[in-house]
């Protein structure tokens, strides 16, 4: 094998190592993000397991998913206003401490009569999480050089897969062996560790108070200004449309992936778990690959081509059982899809960070996340009501089709140079801080 590709590969892996090992602030921020996300998975899976064990009701445990989504729908966009008002490092520290504190009522849950406490805690946790994630995303450009943003966002996306893989497994084991008490203790520790890691970050990011925190009129104005910015800037509007499209597809997939694997491909519960684990591993490997080549690809190409290839692979996953009703192809396909998934995630996050003025990053993140959650809820409703009527394969194919259509849309809409405003729409007066440095 020629030395050129080997040299390039070593250089790319060295860039990842330098980012993780030699950038102390990013290491701490990424570690806190990973541990906090793992805590979320431990709580979510542990509580669903516990509720089903105690009640024996699939409806009761399924309601946990709905309760966990409601805070993002109701407060995700509004929470961005406070993320932009407050010091982001302090916001992440306090949020993790409050997440740990909010778990205390779970110690009072002992039987079916007190199960309502679990729903209240999950709801409160969901509200607090609306502050942590936008603050963390807005903080990344302050601790990472502009040329390393794509790699950093790819590694953050990898964190989500690692947290899902570890947190889901740990949550189930803890709930089965130690019940709600052990789940609560481990989850609380994870939040306290995350808070400690964030507290050690030394980045100087002075808060930019945009208005007095107690002025409710200004709160409404700031919230609307964030929405206006999303609608006024072509690049952010494009991201919003894509977020709506992908959220709807994710809702469809969330409902029908299990029926596809179990009912259509006739997999056992153990085989289903193996497929989901392979999906997470594929995301981890894909995240590493995108982090390695991040400097060589513009974010818009990562997002556009990533969405297109993601759609192609997803559509093959949905349709191949029609010709070959075997389980083994899905293991290959669901691991391959990790790379385009990581590419679109890294490209999306980087464009969102660099094209949003720093003082608006929390509100833009909140608006995009709320749009995604609403679209996902619609996808869940559609798949739940039509999956059995129209057919699992027909409905789940929408996920792939949506992303195949989104790819060219993104590549055309995000083609440089990007106009600053859409015609006839006024943009709020902001400082143009595109790099966030």
C-alpha positions, -999 to 999 in steps of 0.1 A, spaced: 0 0 0 14 34 -9 27 56 20 5 86 10 -28 73 23 -12 59 54 4 93 61 -29 111 55 -47 87 78 -21 91 106 -24 129 102 -61 128 105 -61 106 136 -34 128 151 -58 158 146 -85 139 166 -60 130 193 -48 166 196 -84 179 199 -93 154 226 -61 151 245 -45 185 242 -76 208 243 -84 206 280 -115 227 277 -131 206 250 -121 174 268 -140 186 299 -170 199 279 -172 168 258 -168 145 289 -195 164 307 -218 161 277 -212 123 275 -218 117 312 -249 139 313 -264 122 282 -256 88 297 -274 98 328 -304 108 307 -304 73 291 -300 56 325 -330 74 339 -352 70 308 -346 32 303 -345 25 341 -378 43 347 -395 27 317 -383 -8 330 -395 0 365 -429 14 355 -436 -16 333 -425 -40 360 -447 -24 387 -478 -18 366 -475 -45 339 -490 -19 315 -474 -11 281 -495 20 280 -481 32 314 -445 27 303 -452 41 268 -466 72 284 -430 79 297 -419 87 262 -447 112 258 -440 128 292 -403 131 283 -411 149 250 -436 174 263 -410 197 279 -391 201 246 -423 210 228 -434 235 255 -402 250 267 -374 242 242 -377 274 223 -383 296 254 -353 280 273 -330 294 246 -338 329 257 -323 322 292 -294 304 277 -286 335 258 -291 357 289 -270 337 313 -234 327 315 -234 293 297 -208 276 318 -227 285 350 -259 274 333 -245 240 326 -231 236 361 -264 247 379 -285 227 355 -267 194 363 -269 201 400 -306 207 397 -310 175 376 -294 156 405 -316 174 431 -347 167 411 -342 129 415 -347 130 453 -385 124 451 -378 91 434 -367 77 468 -403 79 479 -416 56 451 -422 21 464 -453 8 446 -480 14 420 -497 40 442 -467 63 441 -458 57 405 -471 92 396 -440 106 412 -419 90 384 -438 110 357 -434 142 376 -396 137 380 -392 127 343 -411 159 333 -390 181 355 -358 165 342 -370 172 307 -375 208 315 -340 212 329 -324 194 300 -338 222 277 -312 245 293 -281 222 292 -281 211 256 -283 246 240 -258 259 265 -234 231 256 -238 236 218 -233 274 222 -202 268 242 -184 246 217 -172 274 194 -156 291 224 -134 262 233 -125 249 199 -107 267 170 -129 273 139 -110 248 118 -118 220 143 -155 227 147 -166 199 124 -144 174 142 -157 186 176 -193 183 165 -187 149 150 -172 137 183 -201 152 202 -225 132 179 -204 102 188 -210 110 225 -248 105 219 -242 71 204 -218 61 232 -243 74 259 -271 55 242 -251 23 241 -238 24 276 -267 43 293 -294 21 279 -277 -11 290 -267 2 324 -302 16 330 -318 -17 323 -293 -37 345 -296 -12 374 -334 -13 373 -334 -51 372 -309 -56 400 -313 -26 424 -347 -12 414 -355 25 414 -331 33 443 -300 22 424 -311 39 392 -316 71 411 -282 70 429 -262 63 398 -280 89 377 -275 115 404 -238 107 406 -235 111 368 -250 146 369 -227 156 398 -197 145 379 -208 163 348 -213 195 368 -177 191 383 -162 187 348 -179 218 334 -168 238 365 -132 231 356 -134 246 322 -112 277 320 -126 293 289 -134 330 292 -169 334 280 -183 366 296 -221 366 296 -239 390 273 -270 401 291 -294 411 264 -321 425 286 -330 426 323 -340 391 333 -371 403 352 -387 421 323 -414 399 309 -420 421 279 -384 418 270 -386 381 274 -413 379 248 -393 403 225 -362 382 228 -380 350 221 -396 365 190 -363 379 179 -348 344 179 -376 331 158 -373 361 134 -336 354 129 -343 318 120 -369 329 94 -349 359 81 -316 342 73 -316 318 44 -291 294 60 -310 291 93 -344 288 75 -329 259 55 -318 242 87 -352 247 102 -369 231 72 -345 202 73 -350 198 111 -388 195 104 -383 170 77 -358 149 96 -378 151 129 -409 137 111 -388 108 96 -373 101 130 -408 98 145 -418 73 119 -386 53 124 -390 54 163 -424 37 160 -418 12 132 -381 1 136 -391 -26 161 -420 -39 141 -398 -40 110 -371 -61 127 -394 -83 148 -426 -87 127 -412 -84 91 -378 -99 96 -389 -123 124 -361 -115 148 -361 -125 184 -359 -99 212 -322 -107 216 -316 -102 179 -335 -70 180 -313 -58 208 -282 -68 188 -294 -47 158 -299 -16 180 -264 -21 195 -248 -24 161 -266 8 151 -249 26 180 -215 11 172 -219 22 136 -226 57 148 -195 57 170 -173 45 141 -190 69 118 -184 98 142 -147 90 144 -145 88 106 -161 122 101 -140 138 129 -109 125 110 -119 141 77 -137 171 91 -111 197 80 -113 185 44 -151 189 38 -172 220 40 -200 216 65 -227 222 38 -214 193 18 -213 171 49 -249 180 57 -262 177 21 -244 146 10 -248 131 44 -286 135 43 -287 121 8 -266 90 16 -285 85 49 -317 85 30 -305 60 4 -293 35 30 -324 40 51 -346 33 21 -327 1 13 -332 -10 49 -369 -4 46 -373 -21 11 -348 -50 11 -371 -74 31 -395 -74 0 -368 -92 -20 -348 -109 8 -366 -114 41 -334 -122 60 -320 -106 91 -283 -104 83 -284 -76 57 -298 -52 83 -267 -56 105 -245 -44 76 -268 -16 65 -275 -2 99 -238 -1 107 -230 16 73 -256 43 79 -235 55 109 -211 75 87 -237 96 67 -257 100 100 -225 114 117 -218 136 86 -251 153 85 -251 158 123 -216 174 123 -224 195 93 -257 207 107 -243 216 141 -213 235 126 -235 255 102 -258 263 131 -230 275 153 -210 295 127 -240 312 110 -257 323 142 -244 353 162 -232 341 196 -258 360 216 -286 343 196 -272 307 197 -294 295 225 -326 308 210 -318 294 175 -309 260 190 -342 260 210 -363 270 180 -347 243 158 -351 216 185 -387 225 192 -395 223 155 -378 189 154 -397 176 185 -431 188 170 -423 171 137 -412 139 154 -445 139 174 -464 141 141 -443 113 127 -451 91 157 -488 98 154 -488 90 117 -468 58 120 -488 46 150 -521 51 132 -512 40 97 -485 15 102 -509 -14 105 -534 -1 80 -510 9 51 -482 -14 60 -450 -12 80 -426 -11 49 -446 15 31 -447 39 60 -412 34 73 -399 41 38 -409 77 43 -378 82 65 -355 73 36 -375 93 10 -375 124 31 -338 124 35 -332 117 -2 -353 148 -10 -335 168 17 -300 162 3 -304 182 -30 -325 208 -11 -297 214 13 -269 215 -13 -288 240 -34 -301 262 -5 -267 263 13 -246 270 -18 -223 299 -12 -224 329 -11 -252 329 14 -274 360 14 -277 377 48 -315 382 47 -344 369 28 -362 396 7 -386 418 26 -378 404 60 -361 425 86 -334 409 107 -329 418 144 -299 440 149 -271 417 160 -234 416 162 -222 393 134 -199 369 152 -197 340 128 -169 321 143 -179 325 179 -143 332 189 
